[in-house]
Amino acid sequence: MTLLKRLGGRAAVTAGITEEFLRLSAVPHPSRHEEAVSSLMLDRLREMGLAPVRDPWYNVRAEVPASPGLEDRPLLALQGHLDMVCAAAPGFDPLRDSVRARVSGGALRSDGRSSLGADNMLGNAAVIWLLGRPLQHGPLRLLFTAAEEVGLEGAARMDPAWLDGAAALLNTDGFYLGRAVVGAAGGRRETYRRPLRTRPAPAGEPVQLTLSGGIGGHSGDDIHRGRANAAVLMGRLLEALRTALPAFSLAALEAGQTHNAIPGAAAAQVLLPPGGGASLDALAARFRAELTEEFSRTDPGLVLRWSPAPAPEQVWDTPCRDGTIDLLRDLFCGVYAMRTDFPGVVGASANLGRVSAAEGTVQVCAFLRCARAGDEAVLAARHDGAAAAAGFTLAGCTGYPGWPGPADNPLVRCMDRVFRRETGRALDITAVHVGLEPSIFAAQRPALPMVVSGPDILDAHALSERAPLAGLPDYALLLAGTMEAYASGT
Ligand SMILES: [Zn+2]
């Protein structure tokens, strides 16, 4: 009997996993609020006859005994995260309101008031549902982590002993059916600060400079797309202004939201020396032409505007102005290296994510992503050196290590064979330029073969997040087939 028949056919697989998903999503589960969802998972695992344990950070672990006769086979860990990024429409409280999911138009989606959380509960649901089917598997370990979406916190806090004895780890936190990820980037979240010193504004012509309309985007997924970084460009414009009109003053500067997003907009208020308006007009017009030439294909909505502004009372002192302009110029930003093992995949990058000034402090936030520790060391040294030269200090630095690979491992070979057999298609084996929980595990168990592969999920983290159901049976076949093939060695 084929595997699909043993699972009950495509419709039964889809219905079963969907029902399991609704059940596991029945309580609010935004990141860092996993007590309820982990309790729900514990109850579900006990109901299946397992004896799960939970750590103080709400990570959950359970051992699944092997099918009779397969007890001596290598242990396969199946891992996913319990938390979700809960995007919320006005009136929806991610801490109190549960996601209301439904099937419509061939996809699982929320009611539009929140994100769906298929990232990653749909993968978890597939695993749980499959364990109730008649499969012939070896010993399995289920690992469900908390706070993945906020810097892989749960995985980082999980006792590394929870990986003891595992021969391989299959993580279900992927977004594309048929894609198997065997490498990911590390992350270094940098926050640089310097005191903001001001002086009374001299006489002059106040002007507001605005860059807007840039696409922005994710500092991992989108860093190679040639989009404008408005923080970097505003720095470049201020540098040109400093060269043309050294006596200009800076009164305000703001760009971006957070470390790991590309800023699509930036604003600065400057005070030109009397009579400096004509120089600014010429310079800004030239800069605008440069932007058009540089970004007409990759970020065509970007516009630079300048207009008279209200007179500021205070302006930044000159060392503060110059240090900030220097730092925006000297921080590396963009793609630093491509991977050599996976053509087309970025290996190392940096993003200047935010510049702000408030409460007596100028703050500059950047995010490094590197698969290899060596690249990260080079970029970090460069950033720290630029910051020190500009009068900034590293006020905060958190992160997680990279997962360099290797490009091939026994688990991904096994999964590829299963996927070809069950669907007739090869797996797309690749690496990604974002952080994944195996990044944490790879640092603890460098030799552990790991693969990340999930069902199709679109618009994760957004109100429109949805999971097309047509491919869900193929995902279940990949998981179930791998559980069986890994035990039988086929
Ligand atoms: Zn995820």
Residues whose N, C-alpha, C, O or C-beta is under 5 A from the ligand:
A	BS01	ZN	D119 N120 D173
